[in-house]
Amino acid sequence: MAQARKVDLGVLGAFDSLTAEMTVCSDTWLKEGTLLREDAFLVYHSVRNMNMIVDKAKQRFVHAAENGENPSVVTDALAVFPYLINLYEMLCSLRDKTFSSEIRRAIWRRLRVLRDISRRAAMLPSTSEELKGLDPELVKKELSSFASALQAVTSEGQSPT
């Protein structure tokens, strides 16, 4: 694709397969109920972000020709997908493991890098796209609970002053 300097829409099936695999993997893991609440949220949040990024990439590929994005969309995807796959492989490697505070920080760090790179590559959904389909009251409740847990984790790693 990059050598031909045009989008091959055959990649859309691979995007769909990746999204389906990530969703099945995380759903199975989360249904087991072995993760702490904050770890389950972190897995859910990471996979949801990865799925949204793949969907945004797919949209860009579909509309690349009409938006004059041949071959820049390919270049952008080549910048984003190694980070996405890296985070996904990390999450998969943690199956059946207890998350330490270092592991949680590493996941957050990788997710932040993925989102930053995706934003620069125009493959990060807008805030309204990210919030679509979510119950605002549930989001507030979960974020409040998560913020408390995150505060506890981050204060663990700080030395007293």
C-alpha positions, 0 to 999 in steps of 0.5 A: 500500500505504501509503495503503491502510494494509494489506499488498498481497501482490502485492509478494512477486513483486517481492521474489522478482525482486529477490532473483533479480536480485541473486543472478544479478548477483553470481554472474556477477561472482564467477564471472568471477574478476577480483576480489581475494579480499577484494573478492569476499568483500565483494561476496558478503557484501553481496549475501548480506545484502541477500538475507537482508533481502529474505527477512526483509521477505517473511516479515514481509509474509506474516505481517503480518495475523496478527501485527497488523503492518498497516501498520507492516511497510509503513512499515518496508520504506519505511525499509529498501529505499532503503538496500538499493537504494542499496547494490545500485546502488553494487555494480552501478556497480563492475562491471569496476572495481578496488576502492580502499580508499575504495570498500571503506570506502564499501561497508562503511559502506553495508552497516553502515547498511543492517544498522542500519536493517534491525535497527531495522525488524525486517528483519534476520535473527537471528544463527542465521538468518544462520549457517544453511547455512554451514560453520563451519570455512570461515567461520572460515577466510575471516573470519580471511583477511578480517580480515587484509586488512581490517586492512591496508586500515584501516591504510592510511587511518590517519596515523602518530602 
